[in-house]
Amino acid sequence: MAFAIQFKLNDQLFLRDPQDTKLGRRIIQYSIVLIDEIGFEDFTFKKLAVKIQSTEASVYRYFENKHKLLVYLLSWYWEWMKFRIDYNTINIEEPEKRLKIVISAIVDTAKRNASIDFVDEDILHRIVVAEGTKTYHTKLVDQENKKGFWLTLKSLNKKIADIILEIQPDYPYPRALASTLLEMANNHIYFAEHLPAMTDIKLKDGDFNPVVDLLENFAFGVLNNKNINKAE
């Protein structure tokens, strides 16, 4: 069964919201597949047009360039992560339990009970791990930040930071810890798969539980350290 969900994303990212049309949804569906197959560097709208059996011009009616398309895909993923966090923590009162649920979602948001028909979250998760930092490690990041490109990511980060403060109200670096957890999850999945000397994590058969354990060990180790004080 497919979720009837449509996320509201920054209209600076697109010329026409691809969620609104059959062609637009095909652009999203097959851009995910193609970026995963050949990598973002080799991905072009011309190649995508061949994949969807349409024209390059039709893709440009939705997105100005492939950078904005990638930001759109990641923004969609971050919204999906927020949705799953809210859904799975709605009746959980203990902030420690909610943070564990958050960490599980951070590591692998693709784990789900149902799917949205035009997005394969498993494949999109691989793109987030492999290509995610390329969207904001750019010379234009400040300019794009002013246009609100990262509002979804910042909202997700704040959601995690607020839970951290519920656990340890005096912790002085909640946003830094939240963003570290987000990046750590992707980094160590990537390291385990491609640069194993950079991590102690071993992955087998698509099981990301070792990464969950790493993040829980790190987060709760930090928050349980009563000697942490804001620098004088």
matplotlib code that plots the C-alpha trace (Angstrom):
import matplotlib.pyplot as plt

x = [0.0, 1.3, 1.1, -1.0, 1.6, 2.8, 5.5, 5.6, 9.1, 10.8, 9.5, 12.9, 14.1, 11.8, 10.1, 7.1, 6.5, 7.1, 4.8, 1.8, 2.1, 2.6, 5.7, 7.1, 6.7, 8.5, 11.3, 11.7, 11.4, 14.0, 16.4, 16.8, 17.4, 19.9, 21.9, 22.3, 23.4, 25.9, 26.6, 25.7, 28.8, 27.8, 24.1, 22.6, 19.1, 19.8, 20.5, 17.4, 15.2, 16.3, 15.4, 11.9, 11.4, 10.8, 12.7, 15.5, 13.4, 10.6, 12.9, 14.1, 10.4, 10.6, 14.2, 16.6, 19.7, 20.7, 22.0, 18.5, 17.1, 19.5, 18.7, 15.0, 15.6, 17.4, 14.8, 12.1, 14.1, 14.6, 10.8, 10.2, 12.6, 10.7, 7.4, 8.6, 10.1, 6.8, 4.8, 7.0, 7.4, 3.9, 2.9, 6.4, 6.9, 10.4, 12.9, 15.6, 13.3, 12.5, 16.1, 16.7, 13.9, 15.4, 18.8, 17.3, 15.6, 18.8, 20.7, 18.1, 14.9, 14.3, 13.0, 9.3, 6.0, 4.8, 6.2, 5.3, 4.9, 7.2, 10.1, 12.1, 13.4, 16.0, 17.7, 17.2, 18.9, 22.0, 22.0, 21.9, 24.8, 26.9, 26.0, 24.3, 27.1, 27.6, 24.5, 25.8, 29.6, 29.6, 30.6, 27.0, 25.8, 25.4, 23.4, 21.2, 20.8, 19.3, 16.8, 15.8, 17.3, 18.1, 15.0, 14.0, 17.4, 17.5, 14.0, 15.0, 18.1, 16.1, 13.7, 16.6, 18.2, 15.0, 14.9, 18.5, 17.6, 14.8, 17.3, 20.0, 18.6, 22.0, 23.8, 25.4, 25.7, 22.4, 22.4, 26.0, 25.3, 22.2, 24.0, 26.9, 24.6, 23.1, 26.5, 28.0, 25.3, 26.0, 29.8, 30.2, 27.9, 29.9, 33.2, 32.2, 31.2, 34.1, 36.9, 36.8, 40.0, 38.2, 35.7, 35.2, 31.8, 31.3, 28.1, 26.7, 23.6, 22.2, 22.1, 22.7, 22.4, 26.1, 25.8, 22.7, 24.9, 27.7, 25.4, 23.7, 27.0, 28.2, 25.1, 24.3, 28.0, 28.1, 24.7, 25.5, 28.8, 27.9, 31.2, 30.3, 29.9, 29.7, 33.1, 33.7]
y = [0.0, 3.5, 6.4, 9.3, 11.9, 15.0, 17.0, 20.8, 21.6, 25.0, 26.3, 27.8, 24.3, 23.7, 25.5, 23.1, 20.8, 17.3, 15.8, 17.3, 15.5, 12.0, 13.1, 14.9, 11.8, 9.8, 12.4, 11.9, 8.1, 7.6, 10.4, 8.4, 5.2, 6.9, 8.8, 5.6, 3.7, 6.2, 8.7, 12.4, 13.6, 11.6, 12.2, 14.5, 15.6, 14.2, 10.7, 11.1, 12.0, 8.7, 6.8, 8.3, 8.2, 11.9, 15.0, 16.9, 20.0, 18.4, 17.8, 21.5, 22.5, 21.1, 21.8, 24.5, 22.3, 18.9, 20.5, 21.8, 18.4, 16.7, 19.2, 18.5, 14.8, 15.2, 17.6, 15.1, 12.5, 14.8, 15.5, 11.7, 11.2, 13.9, 12.2, 8.8, 10.3, 12.0, 8.9, 6.6, 8.8, 10.2, 8.2, 7.9, 10.1, 9.2, 11.4, 8.7, 6.2, 8.9, 9.6, 5.9, 6.0, 9.1, 7.4, 4.4, 6.7, 8.6, 5.5, 4.0, 5.9, 3.5, 0.9, 1.2, -0.6, 0.9, 2.9, 6.0, 4.7, 7.1, 7.1, 4.0, 5.1, 2.3, 3.7, 7.3, 6.4, 5.2, 8.5, 10.4, 8.4, 8.8, 12.2, 14.1, 16.5, 17.6, 19.6, 22.1, 21.7, 24.3, 27.9, 28.9, 27.5, 30.9, 32.3, 29.1, 29.2, 32.7, 31.2, 28.6, 25.6, 24.0, 24.8, 21.1, 20.0, 22.7, 21.8, 18.1, 19.1, 21.3, 18.4, 16.2, 19.0, 19.6, 15.9, 16.1, 19.1, 17.1, 14.4, 16.9, 20.4, 21.9, 20.3, 23.3, 21.9, 20.3, 21.5, 20.5, 17.0, 16.6, 17.6, 15.3, 12.4, 13.1, 13.3, 10.4, 8.0, 8.6, 8.9, 5.5, 3.7, 5.1, 4.3, 0.7, 0.2, 2.0, 3.1, 0.4, 1.6, 4.8, 3.1, 0.2, -0.6, -3.8, -4.1, -7.4, -8.2, -4.7, -4.7, -1.2, -2.1, -1.6, 2.0, 2.4, 1.0, 3.4, 6.5, 5.4, 4.8, 8.3, 10.3, 8.8, 8.7, 12.5, 13.2, 11.1, 12.8, 15.1, 16.9, 18.7, 22.4, 25.4, 26.9, 29.9]
z = [0.0, -0.8, 1.5, 0.2, 1.3, -0.4, 1.4, 1.1, -0.1, -0.7, -4.0, -4.7, -5.5, -8.5, -11.4, -11.1, -8.2, -9.6, -7.0, -8.8, -12.1, -13.5, -15.4, -12.4, -10.3, -13.0, -12.9, -9.2, -9.4, -12.1, -11.1, -7.8, -9.8, -12.2, -9.6, -7.6, -10.7, -12.2, -9.4, -9.3, -11.2, -14.3, -13.9, -16.5, -17.5, -21.0, -19.5, -17.3, -20.3, -22.0, -18.8, -18.6, -22.4, -22.6, -23.6, -21.8, -22.2, -20.2, -17.3, -17.4, -17.0, -13.5, -12.4, -13.3, -12.8, -11.3, -8.1, -7.3, -8.1, -5.7, -3.0, -3.7, -3.3, 0.0, 1.3, 0.5, 2.4, 5.5, 5.5, 5.3, 8.3, 10.3, 9.4, 10.6, 13.8, 14.6, 13.8, 15.9, 18.9, 19.2, 22.3, 23.8, 26.9, 27.9, 25.9, 26.1, 24.3, 21.7, 21.1, 20.5, 17.9, 16.4, 16.1, 14.4, 11.9, 11.3, 10.5, 8.2, 7.5, 4.6, 7.1, 6.8, 6.7, 3.4, 0.6, -1.4, -4.9, -6.8, -4.2, -3.4, 0.1, 0.1, -2.9, -1.8, 1.5, -0.5, -2.3, 1.0, 2.3, -0.9, -2.2, 0.7, 1.8, -1.9, -1.6, 1.0, 0.9, -2.0, -2.6, -3.0, 0.4, 2.0, -0.9, -1.0, 2.8, 2.4, 0.0, 2.5, 0.8, 4.2, 6.2, 6.2, 7.4, 10.1, 11.2, 11.5, 13.4, 15.9, 16.5, 17.5, 19.6, 21.5, 22.5, 23.6, 25.9, 27.4, 28.4, 29.6, 30.0, 30.9, 27.9, 26.1, 22.6, 21.6, 17.9, 17.5, 18.9, 16.7, 13.5, 14.5, 14.8, 11.4, 9.7, 11.8, 10.6, 6.9, 7.3, 9.1, 6.7, 3.9, 5.6, 6.4, 2.7, 1.1, 3.5, 6.3, 7.9, 8.8, 11.1, 13.6, 12.1, 10.1, 8.0, 6.8, 4.8, 5.0, 8.8, 10.1, 13.8, 14.4, 13.4, 15.7, 18.5, 17.7, 17.7, 20.9, 22.6, 21.5, 22.2, 25.6, 26.6, 26.0, 27.7, 30.8, 31.3, 34.3, 34.0, 30.7, 31.3, 29.1, 28.7, 31.0]

ax = plt.figure().add_subplot(projection="3d")
ax.plot(x, y, z, "-o")
ax.set_aspect("equal")
plt.show()
